[in-house]
Amino acid sequence: MARQQTHAPHGYFTLADVAGLTDVEADRISYWCSRWGAILLQPTVNPAVHGGTRLFSERDLVKIALIPTLIDAGLDHTEIRRLFTQPQPGWWDLSRAQKQNKNFLDWLVLIRDGRGRTRWYFVASVYEGGPAGRVASGPMKALTKGINDAIWRTGPIRGWQVIELSNVKRELLERITRTGRSLS
């Protein structure tokens, strides 16, 4: 039997850490990561030993914090699993986004067509004058393009939703900083 770790190595988080940082119950996270559950994501370190400690990266944290919002938006487990594989892995980074530009803006745009199918678009840009300021013209153009693209490809749309992923990332960064932990 493997020994349970109580503290994760630098740059990683235990299940208890993730539950505390994301406000998602540990049992639910275990279900989302289990091959007998939803299999929405694989922890970065996933020992195949009963009782082994799963370790999560910052990318895993962002995905776990986003899953409840995606479920509330009406996506099923298969759609969420597919969505997580679409963008480049760096899209889910916390530390890289903040290091590149503190005014970063990441949007996930969900568009549901007339048949109930969901398409998604990832939009990355920056705020003009900081996160409390105005959104730059780039993401607004991308949002317009995404909606127009969905309409012209599939016909009428049933609805759309913009999820501001940058807010999820900023909140996680603040919580990590408050706990005295650091990222990779």
C-alpha positions as CSV (number, residue, x, y, z in Angstrom):
1,M,0.0,0.0,0.0
2,A,1.3,3.4,-0.9
3,R,1.9,6.0,1.8
4,Q,-0.4,9.1,1.7
5,Q,1.3,12.4,1.1
6,T,0.2,15.3,3.3
7,H,2.3,17.9,1.5
8,A,2.7,18.1,-2.2
9,P,6.1,18.9,-3.8
10,H,6.7,22.4,-5.2
11,G,4.4,23.2,-8.1
12,Y,1.9,20.4,-7.2
13,F,-1.3,20.2,-5.1
14,T,-2.9,17.3,-3.2
15,L,-6.6,16.5,-3.5
16,A,-7.2,18.3,-0.2
17,D,-5.3,21.4,-1.5
18,V,-7.3,21.4,-4.7
19,A,-10.6,21.1,-2.8
20,G,-9.7,24.0,-0.6
21,L,-8.5,26.2,-3.4
22,T,-11.4,25.6,-5.8
23,D,-14.3,25.2,-3.3
24,V,-15.2,21.9,-4.9
25,E,-15.7,18.8,-2.7
26,A,-12.9,16.3,-2.7
27,D,-15.3,13.4,-3.5
28,R,-16.5,15.2,-6.6
29,I,-13.0,15.9,-7.8
30,S,-12.2,12.2,-7.2
31,Y,-15.2,11.2,-9.3
32,W,-14.2,13.6,-12.1
33,C,-10.7,12.0,-12.2
34,S,-11.6,8.4,-11.7
35,R,-11.7,5.9,-14.5
36,W,-14.8,4.5,-12.8
37,G,-16.3,8.0,-12.8
38,A,-16.6,10.8,-15.3
39,I,-12.9,10.8,-16.5
40,L,-13.0,14.5,-17.1
41,L,-9.3,15.0,-16.5
42,Q,-6.2,13.0,-15.5
43,P,-4.2,14.4,-12.6
44,T,-0.6,15.2,-13.5
45,V,0.6,12.5,-11.1
46,N,-1.9,9.6,-11.0
47,P,-0.4,6.6,-9.4
48,A,-2.0,3.3,-10.3
49,V,-1.7,2.1,-6.7
50,H,-4.6,1.9,-4.3
51,G,-4.1,4.6,-1.8
52,G,-1.5,6.4,-3.8
53,T,-1.7,10.2,-3.7
54,R,-2.8,12.0,-6.8
55,L,-1.0,15.3,-7.4
56,F,-2.5,18.1,-9.4
57,S,-0.8,20.8,-11.4
58,E,-1.9,24.5,-11.9
59,R,-3.5,23.4,-15.2
60,D,-5.5,20.8,-13.4
61,L,-6.6,23.5,-10.8
62,V,-8.0,25.7,-13.6
63,K,-9.9,22.9,-15.2
64,I,-11.4,21.7,-11.9
65,A,-12.5,25.2,-10.9
66,L,-14.1,25.6,-14.4
67,I,-16.0,22.2,-14.4
68,P,-19.0,23.4,-12.2
69,T,-19.5,26.4,-14.5
70,L,-19.4,24.2,-17.6
71,I,-21.9,21.8,-16.0
72,D,-24.2,24.7,-15.1
73,A,-23.9,25.9,-18.8
74,G,-25.4,22.6,-19.8
75,L,-22.4,20.7,-21.1
76,D,-22.3,17.0,-20.5
77,H,-19.2,15.0,-19.5
78,T,-18.3,14.0,-23.0
79,E,-18.4,17.7,-24.2
80,I,-16.3,18.8,-21.2
81,R,-13.7,16.1,-21.8
82,R,-13.5,17.2,-25.5
83,L,-13.3,20.8,-24.6
84,F,-10.3,20.2,-22.3
85,T,-8.3,18.7,-25.2
86,Q,-9.0,21.4,-27.8
87,P,-6.7,24.3,-26.8
88,Q,-2.9,24.2,-26.4
89,P,-2.0,23.0,-22.9
90,G,-0.6,26.5,-22.1
91,W,-4.1,27.9,-22.2
92,W,-4.7,26.5,-18.8
93,D,-1.5,27.9,-17.2
94,L,-1.9,30.3,-14.3
95,S,1.6,31.5,-13.7
96,R,2.5,32.0,-17.4
97,A,-0.6,34.1,-18.1
98,Q,0.2,36.4,-15.2
99,K,3.9,36.7,-16.0
100,Q,3.2,37.6,-19.6
101,N,0.7,40.3,-18.9
102,K,-1.0,41.1,-15.6
103,N,-4.0,42.5,-17.6
104,F,-4.6,39.1,-19.3
105,L,-8.1,38.3,-20.5
106,D,-9.2,34.7,-21.4
107,W,-12.7,34.0,-22.5
108,L,-14.4,30.7,-23.3
109,V,-17.4,31.4,-25.6
110,L,-20.0,28.6,-25.7
111,I,-22.5,28.7,-28.6
112,R,-25.5,26.3,-28.7
113,D,-27.0,25.8,-32.1
114,G,-30.6,25.1,-33.0
115,R,-30.1,21.4,-32.7
116,G,-28.7,21.7,-29.2
117,R,-25.0,21.0,-30.1
118,T,-22.4,23.2,-28.5
119,R,-19.4,24.8,-30.2
120,W,-16.8,26.6,-28.2
121,Y,-14.2,29.3,-29.0
122,F,-11.2,30.3,-26.9
123,V,-10.4,34.1,-26.9
124,A,-7.3,35.5,-25.4
125,S,-6.3,39.1,-25.2
126,V,-5.8,41.9,-22.6
127,Y,-7.8,44.5,-20.8
128,E,-7.1,48.2,-21.6
129,G,-5.9,49.7,-18.3
130,G,-6.2,46.6,-16.2
131,P,-8.8,44.0,-15.2
132,A,-11.2,46.7,-13.9
133,G,-10.9,48.6,-17.1
134,R,-12.5,48.4,-20.5
135,V,-12.1,45.3,-22.7
136,A,-9.8,45.9,-25.7
137,S,-11.3,45.7,-29.2
138,G,-9.6,42.4,-30.1
139,P,-11.7,40.1,-27.9
140,M,-14.8,41.9,-28.9
141,K,-14.0,41.3,-32.6
142,A,-13.3,37.7,-31.8
143,L,-16.6,37.3,-29.9
144,T,-18.5,38.8,-32.9
145,K,-16.6,36.5,-35.3
146,G,-17.3,33.4,-33.1
147,I,-21.0,34.2,-33.0
148,N,-21.2,35.0,-36.7
149,D,-19.2,31.9,-37.6
150,A,-21.6,29.7,-35.5
151,I,-24.7,31.3,-37.2
152,W,-23.4,31.0,-40.7
153,R,-22.2,27.4,-40.2
154,T,-25.2,26.0,-38.4
155,G,-28.0,28.4,-38.9
156,P,-30.0,29.8,-36.0
157,I,-28.5,29.5,-32.6
158,R,-30.3,28.7,-29.4
159,G,-28.0,30.7,-27.2
160,W,-24.5,31.7,-26.2
161,Q,-22.5,32.3,-23.0
162,V,-19.2,33.9,-22.4
163,I,-17.2,32.5,-19.5
164,E,-14.4,34.8,-18.3
165,L,-11.7,32.3,-17.6
166,S,-9.3,35.0,-16.6
167,N,-11.5,35.7,-13.5
168,V,-11.3,32.0,-12.5
169,K,-7.5,32.1,-12.9
170,R,-7.1,35.4,-10.9
171,E,-9.2,34.0,-8.1
172,L,-7.1,30.8,-8.0
173,L,-3.9,32.9,-8.0
174,E,-5.1,35.0,-5.1
175,R,-6.1,31.9,-3.1
176,I,-2.7,30.3,-3.7
177,T,-0.9,33.4,-2.7
178,R,-3.0,33.6,0.5
179,T,-2.0,30.1,1.5
180,G,1.7,30.9,1.0
181,R,2.1,28.4,-1.8
182,S,3.9,29.1,-5.1
183,L,3.4,27.8,-8.6
184,S,5.9,26.0,-10.7
